[in-house]
Amino acid sequence: MEFVLDVAKWRKLFMINKNNMLQNRIAKESIFTALMILMEQKNFNEISITEVAKKAGVSRMAFYRNYNLMEDIIINHIDEFFKKYSEQILNSEKINNYESACIYFSYFRKHDRLIDNLNKSNLTHLILERSTEFLRLLLNNIIFVESCSSEKDRYYIEFLSGGFYKVLIEWAKGGMKESDEYMAGIVCDLIK
C-alpha cells in the first residue's frame, strides 16, 4: 500500500486548525473581558453564563467549548499570567529573588482590575491556589536539589505562596501605592 501526501489537503487542514485556535483565543479574551466588566457591576455569584456570553458577543456554545464553570475563566487567565511570568524568569540568564519578585509585582500591577474584582467577590483564593501550583512546578523543576526532603519542599512552597499571596492582596487593598521594587525588597527581606 502506498501513501501519498496530499499537500493541498494538509495545508487546508492546518489553516482550519490555525483559524480555530485564533477564534478560541479571541473568544477567551472576549469572555474574560466581559466577565471583568460584569464583576465591576455586580457580585460574581449573580452573573450568569448567558450574561457573560452575551456581553462577550459569543454563543453559550463558545463558552462551553472553552470552559466548564465561570471560575474557569479566572483560573485560565491566572494560569496564562503565571505561564508568562515563568517564561520571563526561565529566559533570564541570571535572575535573583529580588528581580523575580519585582517581575511578580509588576505583572500583578498590570492585572489590578482582576485583583480588585476577585477581592470584591471573595475569590482571591483562586490566586493562592494557582500560585501554589505554579510555585510547586517552578521550584521542583529548577531550584530544589536532592538534599531537600519532599516534606520540607512542600512546606517551603506553601510558605512562599501564602506569603506572596497575603502581601499581594494587602498591597492591592491599599491601592498598590508602593513601587514594585519596594514590594520586592519587603518580601526578599522576609524570606532571608
Secondary structure, DSSP 8 states (H G I E B T S, - for coil): ------HHHHHHHHHHHHHHHHHHHHHHHHHHHHHHHHHHHS-GGG--HHHHHHHHT--HHHHHHH-SSHHHHHHHHHHHHHHHHHHHHHHSSS--HHHHHHHHHHHHHHTHHHHHHHHHTT-THHHHHHHHHHHHHHHHHHT--TTS-HHHHHHHHHHHHHHHHHHHHHHHHTTS-S-HHHHHHHHHHHH-
